[in-house]
């Protein structure tokens, strides 16, 4: 009986440890306007647009494209699908920065509804944030694969954007390839240091040239 009791106590303790060790969900259905800051994700199009399902217009667009402007919280969580508010009546007007209509619709439904500012203002803010970040010349005409350290890439962006404070620009990578540059903004789109996020930790990343 004592052995059974010890076993039961062990099981209960193990389950309790699992319960308290579970991390908080990174994303959860939120309330419009209730978040701490914006994270702008600029995807490197040769990597992002090669994913199955993206449009030919996306594939044909070299360089950085706007994936989205995402509501974020200081603890690393972020709200999604905050309302059923309809998106912009003319989403194609935003193809200059996000060259894929299906992505535009998805981004509004998942992230834009959390802004609390409505579709017209939200996409105007996307344009403003996109144009506020200068792209270093080294990324303008990439015609062959290049390898660089994350620090070197971030150094180029810091040099091109002196008004952005330390820690406001991050690098995203996957399989040791550059996938995106991210920048953090206050709710009124002032560059701020990112919180609850981390940059790519690879020793070196490859920069893939556009496919022709």
Secondary structure, 3 states (H helix, E strand, C coil): CHHHHHHHHHHHHHHHHHHHHCCCCCEEECCCCCCCEEEEEEEEHHHHCCCCCCCHHHHCCCCEEEEEEEEECCCCCEEECCCCCCCCCCHHHHCCCCCCHHHHHHHHHHCHHHCCCCHHHHHHHHHHHHHHCCCCHHHCCCCCCEEECHHHHHHHHHHHCCCCCCCCEEEEEECCEEEEEEEEECCCCCECCCCCCCCCCCCCEEECCCCC
